[in-house]
C-alpha cells in the first residue's frame, strides 16, 4: 500500500513478502507460544497418567473411593487416597465459605465506599497479604495464629454447632490443644486467598460503567440497594471467577497447609480434627518413598489433583458463561 | 510496518541470546572434569596412580557428586568441607535429596555415591548395578515430651519401655496415668495427669521413622503397622496423632501441645535442649541416650551384618545399650566405576571419614556416633574390595 514505485522483481520473492511487514513472524511466534502452553498441560497430564500406570492397575477405583476406614500404609503396600481427597476438598471449601464474604466486603468497600486517602494504603495491604510466602504463614500459624485464634474459635464452633445432628459431624471436637486441624488449614487458606478474591472482585466492580450506578440511584435506590441489587448481579460472573481463582489456589497450596493441618490420617470427618491433603502427602512422602508402588500411588494422587483442578476450571468457565449470558454487558474478570 | 519487523527481530535475537547464554552457563561446571577423563589413561603408565594423582591435580579439579539421605547431610557437608583441606584437588558435592532419591540417582548413574538410611531392596540389588552399602555413622532417637505438670529442673526424666511405647503409638495406652506408665515412674506417680496423650510422629517420609518403626516392630508383636520410612499410625485413626514435618515440625508440635510426646533424632534433641525420656532396654536396665549407649548397641550387633553390610540395631541385648538406634549408609559401586582417578579419590574420601579422628570429631559434635572398631574393621575390609576397571583401589 505504500507506493506504486517500480521495485525490482527480485525483491518480491514470496519469502521476502511474507516477512516484510513482520506480521507473519509475529503470528508464528504467538502461535508457537500458545502451542507450548498447550503442550505443557498435555505433557504434565500424560506424564502423571503414565507414571501412575502400575498403581492404577494394581489399586483400581478403590484408590479414590470414599471410605471412613481408609488405609495408607506404604510399609504394607496399602494405599487409599480418600483421606487426602477429602482433606483437600473440605479445607478448600471451608476456606472459600469463609473468604468470599470477607473479600466481597473488602472489595465493595475499596471500590464503592472507601475515602480516597485510605484507598491506596488499603490496596497495598491487601496485595501485601498475597506477597507473603506461604512458609511464613505456616510458621506464624504454628506459633501465633493456631493457639491464639484457631483454638478458641474451634472450641466455640464445637460448643455451638457440635451437637446439631448431621451438621455436627463436621464440628465434632474437641480441637487439639496445639490447634493442628483441618480448621487451622482452612483458616490459613482463607487469609491466603482473600487477596486474590478481593483484587479481582474490586477490579470487576470498578469496571462496571457509572451509568449503572446512576441508573440505580435515579430509580430511588439507596446506596446499599444499588450495590446489592445492581452492581453485584452485574458483576456476578466476574465475582464467581474470582472465587474459583481463590479455590484453585487453595486446592494446590502445600507448605502452609502441611505445617498446620496435623498430617494425620483420621477416620473422623470433623473440621476440628487433624487431617491431610493431597498436596501435603505428596510433599511429605515423595522424597523418601518406601517402594515403587508407593511412588506410583503418590503420582496417582498428583493425577487426581490435576484432574480435580481441570474439572473445577471447566466448571468455573461454565458458571461464568451462564452468568455472563444473564448480565446485560460482556463484563468479565 | 518496518517497526513491527524490527521489534519482532529484536524479540527473536533476545530469545536466541538467552538460549545461548544458558548453553554457555552450563559448560564451566562440567569443564573441570573433562580433561581428567583424558588424563587417567596416561597416569598409570607414567607413575603409580596414587603418587601421580595426589600431587599433579590442580585444586578442586575432581568433582565427586553424591546425593541422598538428609539425615547424614550435616555430617557429609562438614566432611566435604574438612576434606578440602586434606586433598584440595577434590570437590565433594552432597545433596540432601532424600534416601529414596539418592538410591535412584546412583542406580541411574547420575551421582558417584549415594547416602541412605534405608537398605537397598532386593530388586535394587538384583538390578545388577554392583551396589554395596557401607555403614558410616549411627544415630539414636529419643522420645521428647511436654508435661507441664513436671518441673524440668527438679523432677527426674520420664522412663518408658518398649511395650509402653508400642502401646502409646498403638493408642492402647491413651492416658498419662495409665498403670503401665505409672509402674515405670514411681517417683512421678503423683504428678502424671489423667490426661490424654497427644502422640506426634513424622509426617514426611524419613529414615528417622524407619529406625523408630524398626524398634517398635522389635519391641512387641502388638505393633502391626510394619516398618518403613512412612507407616500408617494407629494412633492417627484413634484421633490422637499429629504429624510434624521434619524434626523441627515434631519438636514444635510437642512444645505447643501440653501432654504430648514424639520421637526426634538424639542430635536434634541435644542441640535444642529438649527433655527426653529414658528407656528400659531388653536387659531390663534403665538407660539414657548417649554416644556410649549407642556404641554399646552397635557392638551387640557387630556380628549381625548381612553381606550388604546392613544391620538393624534396635532393641539391643546389652545392659548398657540404647534401644532405638540405626545406621546411616553410603552406597558405592563395587566394580563398575570407570574413571579411576575419581574412583580412587572417592574411596580415599570414604576411608578418611571412617578412620580420621578429626572427621569422627566433626560428626560426633553434631550428635552422630562413630563406628566402634569391631564394625569399622568390617566396613574397611569391604571398602578395600572396591575396584576400578578391575584394579584394586588403595585405602589411604
Contacts between the chains, C-beta under 8 A, distances in Angstrom:
chain1	res1	chain2	res2	distance
A	2	B	1	7.7
A	19	B	5	7.1
A	20	B	1	7.5
A	20	B	5	7.1
A	21	B	1	4.6
A	21	B	4	6.5
A	21	B	5	6.7
A	22	B	1	6.8
A	22	B	2	7.7
A	22	B	4	3.6
A	22	B	5	3.5
A	22	B	6	7.8
A	22	B	7	7.2
A	22	B	8	4.9
A	23	B	4	7.2
A	25	B	5	7.5
A	25	B	8	4.5
A	25	B	9	7.8
A	25	B	12	7.3
A	26	B	4	6.9
A	26	B	8	5.3
A	29	B	8	6.9
A	29	B	11	6.9
A	29	B	12	7.7
A	71	B	232	6.2
A	72	B	232	5.5
A	73	B	225	6.2
A	73	B	226	6.4
A	73	B	231	5.9
A	73	B	232	3.7
A	74	B	205	7.7
A	74	B	228	5.8
A	74	B	229	7.4
A	74	B	230	4.7
A	74	B	231	7.1
A	75	B	213	7.1
A	75	B	225	6.9
A	75	B	226	3.4
A	75	B	227	5.8
A	75	B	228	3.5
A	75	B	230	7.1
A	75	B	231	4.6
A	75	B	232	7.8
A	76	B	225	7.5
A	76	B	226	4.8
A	76	B	232	7.8
A	78	B	232	7.3
A	142	B	252	5.6
A	142	B	256	6.7
A	143	B	252	7.8
A	143	B	256	7.5
A	146	B	256	7.4
A	147	B	256	6.6
A	176	B	198	6.3
A	176	B	242	6.6
A	176	B	257	6.6
A	177	B	198	7.2
A	177	B	256	7.8
A	177	B	257	5.2
A	177	B	258	5.6
A	177	B	259	7.7
A	178	B	198	7.3
A	178	B	242	6.7
A	178	B	253	5.8
A	178	B	256	4.3
A	178	B	257	3.9
A	178	B	260	7.5
A	179	B	256	7.7
A	180	B	242	5.1
A	180	B	253	6.6
A	180	B	257	7.9
A	258	B	203	7.1
A	258	B	245	5.7
A	259	B	245	6.6
A	259	B	249	7.1
A	262	B	242	4.6
A	262	B	243	6.3
A	263	B	203	3.3
A	263	B	242	7.2
A	263	B	243	2.9
A	263	B	244	7.2
A	263	B	245	7.1
A	264	B	203	8.0
A	264	B	233	7.5
A	264	B	236	4.3
A	264	B	241	4.7
A	264	B	242	5.7
A	264	B	243	5.4
A	265	B	232	6.2
A	265	B	233	7.6
A	265	B	236	4.9
A	265	B	237	6.9
A	266	B	236	6.3
A	266	B	237	7.1
A	266	B	239	6.2
A	267	B	237	5.3
A	267	B	239	7.7
A	268	B	239	5.8
A	273	B	239	6.1
A	274	B	236	7.7
A	274	B	241	7.2
A	274	B	242	5.4
A	274	B	243	7.6
A	276	B	243	7.7
A	280	B	203	7.4
A	283	B	204	7.8
A	284	B	203	4.8
A	284	B	204	4.3
A	284	B	205	6.6
A	284	B	230	7.8
A	284	B	243	7.6
A	284	B	245	6.5
A	285	B	204	6.8
A	285	B	205	4.4
A	285	B	229	7.8
A	285	B	230	5.3
A	286	B	205	7.6
A	287	B	70	7.9
A	287	B	97	6.5
A	287	B	98	3.1
A	287	B	100	6.5
A	287	B	101	5.8
A	287	B	204	7.2
A	287	B	205	6.4
A	288	B	98	4.7
A	288	B	99	5.7
A	288	B	100	5.0
A	288	B	101	8.0
A	288	B	118	7.6
A	288	B	204	7.0
A	288	B	205	3.1
A	288	B	206	5.8
A	288	B	207	7.2
A	288	B	229	4.2
A	288	B	230	7.2
A	289	B	100	4.7
A	289	B	205	6.3
A	289	B	229	7.3
A	289	B	230	7.9
A	290	B	100	7.9
A	290	B	118	7.9
A	290	B	205	7.2
A	290	B	228	4.3
A	290	B	229	5.4
A	290	B	230	6.1
A	291	B	121	7.3
A	292	B	123	7.8
A	294	B	230	7.6
A	295	B	100	7.8
